[in-house]
Amino acid sequence: MVGATELQERAARAVPAEYVTRIGSWWLRHAPGCSWWIGSVLPHMPYGSTSVSSRAELDGLISAAEAYTAERGIPTLMQMTPGAVPPELDAILAARGYERQVSVSLQTATTSEVLALAPTGSLRVRLDEEPTREWFDVWHGITGGDPDPKWRLLRRIEEPSAYVSVELGDETVAVGRAVAEAGWAGVFNMATRPEARGKGAAGAVLAALAGWAAANDVPWMYLQAEHENETAMRLYGRVGFSELVPFYFRVLER
């Protein structure tokens, strides 16, 4: 069982920002045109550590992150995962004027449990191992935003991936994707058309992703969901996911 640090860094590779700079164990990221959290700083401790070596070192890392984001004209967004970040960081950021925002659940499950619990139903399912424009157009149609940087993000992914589409009648109504790395499959981009919600489409996506993971000898799965998204939280709980750790963001606006 890996820890939160490893999973968050696997997620960062599964949803790769366009620009990434590493300063020690911190990841400074910039993802223009993509979801805001993809450009968050990962202020991680080195593996096996319980903090950085000194307050001066920590202040230096914070200042480097702030300079990085200031140069790009974006807020400084710190992803605060307990166990992954220095325990003193939260109080330091609060004193510097960072606001606490957005509570997220990092969840895990065994692939076998998801396979056993996720409903399959009679919906038609398609699985591709590369992003297709059909899959993307459905996902983008549900989520919106600028399509070009989001398509480029998918093309940057290097790890084995699965892209699932679920059809109801003649229409694709739900999509999701998974990225596998070293025994874990991360679930991302779950989206269902409003008219198809409550009809098992999202569960069918998860079942197909778990089936792909099992076929590729990937025994564990993980995902991230905002606590406020009660529908998603209920779904993931029904198919075997449970919270490994909650995390949140500290934001310094400019």
N, C-alpha and C positions, 0 to 999 in steps of 0.2 A: 504494500500500500504506500503510494507516494504521498508527500505532504502538499500543503497549499501552495508553497513556492513553486514546486515543480509543475503543478497543474496550471497555475496562472501563466507560467512561462510557456507551457505547451499551448495554452489558449492564445498567447501573443503570436506564436508561430502559425497557428491555425487561422488567425484573423490578422494577417501581417500589415502593419502600417507601412506607408510608402517610404518613410524616412525613419531610421532607427540609429541612435547613437548610444553606445555603451560607455558609461563612466563607472569603473569598478563594477559592482553588481547591480547598478541602477540602469534601467532602460529608459531613455528619453525618446519619445515617439511623436511623429507628426503624420496625420492621416487626412489631408485636405479632401473635403467632399464626402467623407465617410462618417459613420456614427461617432459621436463625440468621444465615447469611452475608448475607442481604438487609439486615440492620441493621448491617452493618459500616461503619466510617468509610473513605472513600476519601481518603487523605491525599496528594492529588496535587499535584505542582508545576504552576505555570502552563505552558501550552503553550509549547514552545521554551526553557524554562528547564532548568538542570541542578541547581538547588537553590533554597531560599528565600534571602532576602537576608541573614538574620542568625540566629545561634543564639537570640537573644532572641525573634525572630519565631516560630521553630519551637517553642520552649518555650510561647509564648503559644497557638499553635494546639493543641498537645497538651493544655494545661490547659483550653482551651475544649471540646475533645472529651470530656475526662473529666468536666467539669461537665455537659455535655449528657446523657451516659449516666447519671451519678449521679442527676440529676433524675428520670430515668425508671426507675431501679432496675435497670439492665441492665449487663452487663460492657462494658468498652470494648474493642472489637474493631477492629483496624486491618488493612485489606487491603493487603498488602505486595507490590506488583508492581514488580520491577526495571525501571528506566527511567521509571516513572510517579511514584515517590515519592522524596523527598530521599535521597540515598545515605547520609547520616549518621543517618537516622531509626532504622534497625534497632538500632544500638548504643545510642542514647539510650533507646529503649523498653525494651531489655533491662535497662539500668541502673535503670529505673523499676519493674522487677518484672514486665514483660510476658513471658508465656511464648509460645514459638513453637509453633504448632499447624497441622496440616492442610496438606499439600502438594497443590497444584492445578496442572493443565496448561491454559494458554490456547492453544488450537489454531486453526489456520486451514486453509482449503482453497479451491480454486477451485470454483465451482458446477459447471462442466463436468466436472471430475474426479470429483466426488461422483456426478454423474449417470451417468458412464461406469462407475464401480466399484461403486456400491451395488446389491445384488441386488434385483430386483423380484419374481421368482417369480410364483406364481399367486394370492397372497393378495389378498383384496378390500381396497381402500383407499378411505377417505372423507376429503375435505378440506373444511373450513369456514373462512371468514375471520373468524368471530366465535366466541368460546367457547360451546359448547353444554353443557347440563347432562349430556348423555350422555357427551361427551368428558371432562368434569370428573369425573363419578362414577367412570369407569374409572381415571383418574389418581389421584384421591383414594383409591380402594379399594386401589391398589397402595402408595401412599406414606403414607397415614394422616395423623393430625393433625386439628386443628380445621378443618372445611371453610369456615366463613364468611369468615375473613380471607383465605384463599387465593382464594376466588371473587371477593372485592372487589379483590384484587390484579389479577386478569385483567381486570376491568372498568376498571381505571385506565390500561391500556395505550393509548397514542395512535397509535403507528406501525402501518402495515399488518402484518397477522399471518396466519398459517396454523395451523390445528389439524388434525392428521392422526390418524386412527384406522385400525387394521388389524384385519381380522376373520379368524379361523380357525374354519371351520364357522359356527355361528350366534353366536359370541361375539367381542366385541371384546377383543383380547389385548394390544395395544400402542398407545401413543399418544406424541405428541411435538408440539412447536409451534416455530414460527420467527417472528421479528420482524425486519422489514426497515427499514433506515435508511441512506440515502446510500450505496448500493452494496454494503452488507453485510447478510447475514441471519444473525442469531444463533439457535442451536438450544438449546432449553430443554425441561425437563420430559419427557425421554425416560424411558419406563417400560414394562416388559413383564411380564405375568403370569408367575409362576414356571413354570407348566406349559407355556408357549409359548416359553421361552428355548431358543436353539439351533435354531430353526426358520425363521429369516430374517425374523421380524416386525420387529425393530428396524431391520434393513437396509431393509426396505420403507418404514418411516417416513421414514428419511433420504432414500431415493430420491424419495418424494413431496414432501418439503420442498424438496429440490434442484430438482425439477421446477417447483414453485411459484415458487421464486426465479428460475429461468431465464425463466419466462414473464413475470416482472415486471422483467426486465433487471437482475437483481442478480447481479453476477459473482463475488462473494466470500461465503464463509460462515465463521462462527467458533463455537466452543463452549468450555465449561469442564468439565473432568472431574478428579476426584480421582485422584492417581497410584495410590492403593491399589485403585481399582476396575479391576482388571486386565482384566476382561471388556469393559468399556466402552472402555478404552484400546486393546485389540486391535481391536475393531469399528471405532473411528474411524480407526485406522491403515490398516485394510483398504480404507476408502472414500476415502482420500486426505488425511485430516487429518494435520497435523504440528505439533509444538509451536513456537509463536512465542516463548513465555517461560513458565517456571514461576513460580508465586507462592505465597504462604503468608499466614498470619494471625498477628498478635501480639495476645494477649489478656491483659487485666488484669481479674481477677475481683474481686468485692466481697464 
